[in-house]
Amino acid sequence: MKNRILPVLALAVLFAFVLAASAGEAKTVMLSGKIVCAKCTLKKADAKECQSVLVTKDPAAEYYIVKNEVEEKAHVCSGEKPAMVTGTVQEKDGKMWLTASKIEVEPK
């Protein structure tokens, strides 16, 4: 009986390590929506300064775009810009944060 339990236990531990390792990996996504400012357009109470947010319709969600060179070129303070954003998503402090590697602003 012990001879059968040990290999099963070893496989279970290995599987747990694989799951833990893959859970930390960020996957690249492409999201379409409108870029707006959390402070100026959305009037978010916790927004102390301008912050780009991608608002999507399907599924309805808000992705806060991490400030970097890519985000700076597409930031809009008032109004909105339709855009396709490529990057990685992580949840932090109850918000979805999108680290953009590419932002394509779509013509209106």
Secondary structure, 3 states (H helix, E strand, C coil): CHHHHHHHHHHHHHHHHHHHHHHCCCCEEEEEEEEEECCCCCCCCCCCCCCEEEEEECCEEEEEECCCHHHHHHCCCCCCEEEEEEEEEEEECCEEEEEEEEEEECCC
